[in-house]
Amino acid sequence: MRSVVIGAGIVGLTSALALRRAGVDVVIYEHAPEIRAAGAGLGLWANALAVFDELGIGAQVRAIGKPGEMYFHDPAGRLLDTPEFGPEDHRFLLVHRARLNDLLADAVGRENIRLAAGFARYEEHADHVTIRLTDGGEETADALVGADGTYSTVRGQLVPAAPAQEHPGHHAWRAVIADPRITPAEDRLILGPHGCRGGYVRTYDGGVYWLVNQFDTPEPTGTLKQQALDRAAHLEQGHRILTELITATPEETILHNQIMLVPPLPHWTSRRVVLAGDAAHAMSPHITAGATLGIEDAALLGRLLTPTSDVPAALAAYETDRIPRYAHVAELSAAVEHAPTPQEFARHYAAFSHWMITSATATSGKHQVRS
């Protein structure tokens, strides 16, 4: 069994690792000239950490992360409590995306990654798929995994009428300060008026990760720092630690994104082609679970697509599992986004994380398809 993975991001690398652990011969093609990651901090929930434990790298992942808790406060610093949910529904691990990518690349084996090798198109046949590369090269495999992100070229061929689309008015600003002039005494995530949400989390190596985002934002104007400061003003009363962190951040290190989404897809697979991660379900970061859910996709592919599997049956089983799960994710995500008050936002968020963690635990390991 041979598989080709398109994309050397977190989901592509985890997919390749899961498939290799299952005994599948895997090669990854990545259009960029190096392993790199867009973004800064990344929260991993218990279900993602369980996958990394299953793949034998859980301890290494925890060693590059810092445990955190997803509790929300209002701008005055009051905790928005959710007593109906337990501490385990709030816990996550904060890691740096680039460090996690490097760890995964080493685990997969860099000799199995082809850099500066762009994907052009595929051709499906009864018993194999041919992958055409932008440099004119080609590869033959039993299965093709499209893990090439929100703007997926694989999705563009598999589901041509489903390009990424803007989440109207939803923008995010964030950065990691490696050597902050101030170090917060605690992590803080804040819900404020005007659709603003943000906060700061200390990283495992002494830095601080801060984030600000806003729903239904007016068109941003001014520098990125000023845009972030304008939103932070809605999130703090009294001591303004978030404002101080943003002020201390070099302009060139601030990341800004118009949030993009992938609409619900009618299918994620064909007989020998499958989508995973953002290529299939790029979602709003306000639930901070896109990477964790994509890691789940990778684990399921590793359970289903083994050397003795019937490939079309395995991919059909994957789609049957994933599409209903993500339909429910979308419902829970919308409940968080449209919560009428910060307290309701916090409650719906805890409900989402509780469902995600407990449902993943209940269903992991049950899937297997053999020839």
N, C-alpha and C positions, 0 to 999 in steps of 0.2 A: 504494500500500500504506500503510495507516494502522494503527498499533498503540497500544494503551493499556497503560501499565505502572502497576501498583498498588504503591506503596511507594517512597519516596525515600531508602532506605538505600543502602549501598554497592552491593549487587547490583542493586537497581532502577535506580540512576543509571548503573551500568556497562552494564546491559542497554540502557537508552535510548541511551547513547552509541554502543554497538556497532550498534544498529539504525539510528541516524541516519547513522553512517559508511557503512552499507550502502545508504543512500538511502531508508530508510523514514521516513515522517512519524510522529513519536512525541509523545505527551503523557503526563506522569506525574501521577498523583493521589496525594496524601499527606494522611492525616487530621490530622497535627499542623499547628500554625500556623506552623512554621518548619522549616528544614532542621536536623536535629540527629541526634546519634548516641548510643546507649546504650553505656556502656563507656568504656574508657580507651585503653590501648595496643593495637595490632593488628600482628601479624606477617604480612608478605607474603612468600611464597616465590617462587622464580625463575619458576615457571609463571604466577603472577599478574603479575609484572613484565613478562613477555613479552607478556601481553595488553595491558597499558597501553602498551608500546612499539608494538604493532600499532595501537592506537587513537590514537597520536600524543601521549600525555601522559606517557610513561615518565620523561623527564627532570624534569618537574614533580613527579611522585610521589617520585622519589628525592631531590629538593630539600627535601622536608618529612619525610624519614625519616633513620634512622641505621642503617647496616649492623650486623648482629649475627650471632652464631653460636649454634646450638642444641646446645651441649655440656653434659652433665650432670656434676655432682659429688656426692659423698656428703657427709654432714654434717661430716665431718672435713676437707673441702676437697680430697679426692683426686678426680682426673679419672676418670670412668667411660668409658674409651676404647672406641672402636669401629673398630679398624684395618681392618676389611673394607670400610669406606665412606670415600669421599673428602671433602675439605673442602667441595666443592660441595653435598654432601648435608646440610650443617649450616648453610648461610648463609641468612639472611633479612633483610628490611628492617623495622625497627620504625617505625611511623607512629602518629600520634594520629588516632583515628577521626573526630573532629569536623573536623579539618583536611582529611582525605581527602574527607569528604563535601562540604565547601565547594568543594574543587578540582573534584570531579566535577560538582557542580551548575553551576559556572561553565562547564565544558567542554560539558555538555549544553545550556546556555542556560537561564537561570532563567525566561525567558518561556515555556518549554515545561513548567514545573512548576506545578501547581495545588495550593496549600497549603490547609489546613483544608477539605479535600474528601474525605470518607470514602467508601469503597466499601461498597455495600449488597449487591448481587447482580448476576448477569449473566443474559442470555437468549441462547442460541445459536440461530442460524438457518443455513440452508444456505450462505449467502454472506457472512455477517457475524455479529458479536456485539454485543449492546446491553448497555452497562454502566450500571447504576442507581446513583446516588450517594445518600448519606444525607440530603442537602439537597433531594432531589426531582429534581435534575438528571439528565441522561442523556448518554451519549456512544456513538457508533457507530464500530466499528473492524473491521478484517479479522482482528485477533488481539488477545487479552488476555493479558498477562504478569502472573502473580501473584508478586510479589517482596515480599510483605508480612510476611515474617518467620515466626518460630516459631508464632505464634498466628494464622496466615494465615486471613483471611476467605474468600479465593478458594479455598484448599484446603478450607475447611469446606463449600463447595458442590460442588467437584469430587470430593472424596473425603470424604464426610461422616462416615465411621466412623473417622477417623484424627486425633483431637485430639492436641495436644502432651501428653507425659506426663513425669513426674519421672524423672530418673535417680536411683534411690533412694540416699539417703545421700551424694550428691555435691554439695558446696558449694564456692564460690569467693569469695575476697575479694581486692580489688585497688584500686589508686589510682595516680595520677600526682602526684608532688610537684614543683611547678614550680620552687621555689627551696629545694632541700634544704640542711639544716644540715651534712650530710656528703655528700660525693660519692664513691661507690665508685671505686676505682682500676681495676676491671674489672667486666664483667657476670658474673653468676653464677646458674646454674639448678641447683637442689638436689633430690635425691631422698632421702627419709628413711623412717623406719618409720611404721607406723599409717596407711598410705595417703596420706601427706602429700607434697606437691610444691610448690615455690615458688622464689622468687628475685627478682632485680632486674636491670633493664637501663637503662642511661643513654640518655636521649632526645637527639635531634639539637639541641635548644635549651637544653641544660644541666640539664634536669630528670632525674628518676628514676622509672621505672615499676616497681612491685613487685606481686607476685602470690603468693597462697597458695591452694592448694586441697587437698581431702581426699576420698578415696573412703571409703565406709562410715563416715561421721562420725556420732558421737552427735548428738542434737538440739542445735543451737547455743544457748548461753545467755550472758547478759552483753552488754556493748556490742559493737559490731562490731570495735572496736579490740582488745578483750580476746579475742574469738573468733579474730582473726587472730594475735594474739600466742601464744595457746595452741597453734596449729598450727606457728608458726614455731619454737617451742621444740624441736620434733622435727627441725628442719632445720639447726641450727647447733651446732657444738662450738667452743669458743674464742671468737674475736672475733665478735660477733653483729651484723653489719651489717644484716641483714634486720630483726632485732628493733628496732634503732635507727631504721631508716626507718619502720617501722610506728608506733613510739612518737611520732615527730615528725610524723605525718600527722594533720591535723585530722579529728576524728570524722565531721563532716558530708561529707567528701570520699571516704570509704571506700565502695566499692560491694560489695554482697554479693548473690550469686545462688544459689538452688537451681537446679542445672543441669536444664534441660528438653531433651527429645529429641523428634524426630518419628519415629514408627515407620516401618519400610519400607512404602512405598506400593505398591499393586497397579498404579497408573498415575500418571503425572505430567501427562498431557495428555488433552484431548478433541480434537475436530476444529479448534477455534479458541481453546482456552484452554490455557495452559501454566504450570507452576510453575518457579521458579528460586530458588536459594539456600536459606536456612533454611526457607522455605515448603515446600520439597520434602524437605529432608534435614537439619534442625537436628541437630547432633551434639555430643558432649562436647568441651569445649575442651581436653582433655588432649593432643590431637594438634595444637592451635593451627593448624588448617588450614581451618576452616569458611568464613572469608571468601575465602581463596584459591580453594577449590573452587567457591564460588558465583560468583566472577569468571570461572572457567572456563565455568560455565553460560552466563553473559552473552555471552562470546565466541562460544560455539557457536551461540547464538540469532542473533547477528549474521551468522554465516557461512551459516546455513540459511534465515533468514527475510528474504529480499530482495524488491525490487519485482517480480521475475519468478518468484518461488517459488509453487508450489502450497502453500497454507498447511497443509491437513491432512497432506500428505506431509512437509512440513518439520518439523512438530511430531512426527509419528510417528518420523522419523529422529532427532530430538533425544532422544525417550524411549528408543529402541532403543540409543542410545549411553550415555545417562546411568544408567539403572537398573542395568545390569551393573557399571558403574564404581563406583557407590556401594555395591553389594553387596560388592565387594572392599575398598573403604574400610572398611566395617563390620568385615570380618574382620581387617584389619590394626589397626584401632583397638582391637578386643577383645584382640588379642595384646599390645598395649602395656598396656592397662588391667589385664589379669590376669597380667602378668609376675610371677613369683614373687620376684624380687630386683631391686634397683635396677640392677644391671649388665644384667640381661635387659630391663628397661624401656628403658634407653638403647639397647641393640642393636635391639630391636623398633622403637623410635622412628626410629632412623636408617634402618632397612629401609623403614619407611613413607615417609619423606621422599624417599628415593632412588627408590622406585617412583613416587611422585606426580610428581616432577619429570621423570624419564626417560620415563614413559608419556605425559605431557602433551606433551612435545617430539615424541615419535614419532607422535602422532595429530593434532596441530594442523594445521589447514588442509586436511584430507582431505575434509571434508564440504561438499557443495553439492547443493541440490535445486532444480531448475528446473521451471517449468510446461511 
